[in-house]
Amino acid sequence: MQITPAILTSNLDLFKRLLKELEFAHSIDIDITRTPFVSNITLQLEDVVNIINYDEQSIGFHLMVNNPIQELDLLLKSPAKDKNIRIYLHQESDIDFLDSFDWPQNWSKCLAIKFESSFREIEFYNQFEEIQLMSIETGGQGYAFKPGVVDKVEELTRLGYFGKISLDGGINLETIEKIKGVQIDRISVGSYFQKSQNAKESYRILKESLEK
């Protein structure tokens, strides 16, 4: 199971500091939130897209916004255009444009689903390389982990989804015990690292705990 640190903040100085502290990680997620999709607003894509090093890490953009086509158009005009990046759209967003959008071959098309949302037909999900199930209330960090997400992982597998499955939110040294043995490919972890005094050491401890 891969551990991916995630950055969610409205403070540009903190964003830059976290980028530096997380340079050791193979991949990171950048969370972009905006009202009214969620209740809070982070730094927006235009604030950060030009200061990220796309060559040293696998970068994922988790777009928690109503109209993600705006962000995709911006990425197509940015240094990320020709990079191998991951894009997490939300099932609950306006994504009808996907039928006609010319998706770059080097971009991984992924889907995030709020915890409270119901599943759609399996044909819809199998167009995405990865399904990311929210294991907290969408849009913030430090919220309580929802153990019912384990049942949703199993349901998605039973439906016949054949791509990667990941969880996002509320994962720390305590809640990691709830997902051991569950068929998950990746976890996106935010507040655990943001609260840490030594992100690299915290990563090592979390990974060791996961593997016990």
N, C-alpha and C positions, 0 to 999 in steps of 0.2 A: 504494500500500500504506500503510495507516494504522499509525502507531506509537502504542501505548498503554502508558504507564508503569504498572507494577504494584507494589503495596505488599504485602509479606509480612514480618510481624514479630510478635514476642511482647512488644514494648516499646511501651507507650502513648505515652511522650514522643517516641520516634522516629517513631511513626505520625503524630502531630500535626505534627512537623517536616516529614515527607515530604509530607503533605497541603499544607502551606504552600508548599514548594519546587516542587510540581508543579501549582500553580494555573494555570500558563501552558498546560497541556495541554488539548486539547479533551475528552479522555476519560481515565479512569484505571480500573484494575482493583484490586479489594480481594480479596486471597487469604485464604481462611479454611480452615485445615487442622486436623485433629483425628485422634488415634489412635483406633482401629487402622487407619483407612483409609490413613494415611501414618504415617511414623515420628516426626513432630514436631507440636507444637501451637503455633499462632499465637494472637494475640488473637482472641477469638470475636466473633460478630456483635453480641451484646449489649454488647460493650465499645466498639464503634465506630459503630453504626448511627445514633446521635443526634448525632454530632459532624461528620457529613459534610454538605457543601453540595451538595445535589442540583440546585440551580437553575443553577449556573455551569458544571457539567461533566456529561458522560455517565458515569455510574457503572456499573461491572460488578462483580458479586459472583461470584467463582469458589469454589464450595463443594466443597472436597475433604474430604468427610465421608461416613460410611456412610448416615446418615438425614437427607437435606437437607430433608425435610418440616418438621423442627423450625425450620430457618432461614427457610423460606418463611412459616410461621405467625408467626414473630417479625417479619418484614418487613411482613406484613399489619397489624401493630399499631404500626408505626413511621412516621416521616415519609416513608419511601420508598414507602409504599403507593400514593400517587397520583402518583408521579414516573415518568419514562421511564427505567427502569433495565434493565440486562442481567443475566440470571441464567444462570450456567454450572453446570449439573448434570453429574455424571459418569456415563458409561455403566456404570461398575463399581459405582455406588452402588445403593441400594434406591430405584428410581424407578417402581415399579409403580403408585404412587398417581396418576401423571399421567393415567391414564384417567378418573379421577373428580375431579381437582383443578380448581377453577374459576380458571383462569389469568387474571390481570388483563390487559386489553387493552393497557395502557401498558407492560407488562413484556415485554421480548424474551426468548423461550425459546431457550436455547442449550445445546449439549452439548459437554463436554470428553471426550477419550478418551486413556487412558494409551498411551504409545508401544508397550508390549508387547501391547496388546489387539488382537484380531482384529475386523474389521468385521462388522456384522450386516446384515440385509436393508435395502435402500435405502428401503423404505417407512417403516421406523423413523426413519431420519435425516431424511427430508423433512418431519417434523413440527417440526423445529427451524430457526430462522432462521439459525443459525451453528453450524458444527462447529469446535471448537478442538482441534487435535492437539497433544499434549504432545511437545515436542522435547527434553525432559530427563527424568530420573527425577522422577516426580510428588511434590510436597510440599515442595520446598526451592528455594533460589536458589544460583546459583554452580556448579551441576552442569554437566557437559560436554554440549555440544550433540550431538544424535544426527542425523547427516546422512541416515540412512535415512528420516527423516520426509518427505523430499522424495518418495520413492517412494510413501509413504502418501497424500500429497496427490494424486498422479496416479491412484492406485487409487480413491480416493474420487470423483474426477471421472469416472473410467470407469464406476463403478457407477451414475452418473446423479444424483448429488447436485446440487441447483440453488441452494442457499443460499450464504452466505458461508463461506469457509474461512480459519481463522486458525491461527497457531502460537504456542506458549507455552513460553518458556524457552531459556536458553543463547545468546541473540542479543546480539552485540556487534559492534564494528568489524571483527573478524576473521571471525566466522561469518556476518555479513550477506552476504558474498560468495557463500556456498553457496546462498542462496535467491533471488538476483537472477534474474529471468526466470521464476520459478515462479509459478503462478496462485494467489496468496495475497492475501486482502483486508486482513488485519490481522496485526500481530505484537504480542504482549504481552511487555513487556521489564521485568525486575525488577532484578537485581543490577547491571546496567550503570548504571542511574540511582542505585541506593542507594549505590554506591561512588563516585559522582561528587562533585566539589567544587562543581560548577555544573551542575545538572540541565538548565536551559534551554539552556545552551551545548552540553552533551552531546547533547541532543535535536537541535539544529541540525546538529551534526557527523554524527550517525547518519543523519539524513534526507538530508543531502547525499551521504553515502557510498552510500546506497540508490539515489539517483537518478542516480548516475554511470553 
